[in-house]
């Protein structure tokens, strides 16, 4: 569940995992390689993360905008901030 919680905060990565980890014509995951049955663990985690993100569209899993950075004071030629 921890991986789904983390992935819920990263919508671009979540969509990419879901798009890349699809079934091939043998019913295996095309991205994981080998004979990993689809849906693979990563795809299932991405689906769980999608559910978490949809349940909390404005909560801690939403893409929140960060505050604008504060203006920095100019630096003098000695490397110290001007006062």
N, C-alpha and C positions, 0 to 999 in steps of 0.2 A: 504494500500500500504506500510505502514511503516513495518508491519510484513514481507511482502514479501521481502522488501529491506534488512531487517536484516537476514532473512533466506537465502537470496542469498549468503551471506558471509559465510554460514555454510553448505558446501556441504554434509557432513556426516549426519547431522541432517535432511537436506532436503530429502535425499534419504530414510532415515529411516521413516520419516513421510509418504512419498509416498508408501513405502512398507507395512506399518502397517495399513494405513487407506484405506482399500479396501472394495468393496461391498460384503456382505454376500448373501446367497441365497434368501433373502427377498428384496434385493436392498437397504439395510441399511448399514451404516458404521460399520464394525466389531470392530473397536477400540473405537469409541465414546460411544457405548452402547445405550440402549434405542431404540427409533425408529427414529434416525437421518438419513435422506435420504442421500444416497451417490450420488455424491461426497459431502462430508462434507466441512465445512469452512476450516478446517486445510489442507485438501487435495488440495483444490482450491488455498490456499495461497502458498503451496509448488509448485504447478504447475506454478503459477505466478512468484515465486522466481526462478524456473528453467529457465523460459523465460528471466528473467533479467540477470541471470548468463551467459546464452548463448549469449545474445546480447553484453555483455561486458567481453569477455574472458580474456582480459589483463587490464581491468579497475579496478575501486574501489571494484568490487564484486569478483574479482579473489582471489584465495588463494595465497597471497603474502608471500614470505619468509621474516622473520624478520632478521635484521642484527645480526651478531655474537656478543655476549656480550663481553664487554671490560674486560680485565684481571683486577682483583681486587688486590689491594696491600695487602700483608700479614698483619695479625693483630698480635700485640705483646701480651704478657701475661697480659697487663693492659687494653686491649680492644681498644686501639687506633691504627690507621693505622701507620705502620712504614713509615718513610720518607726517 
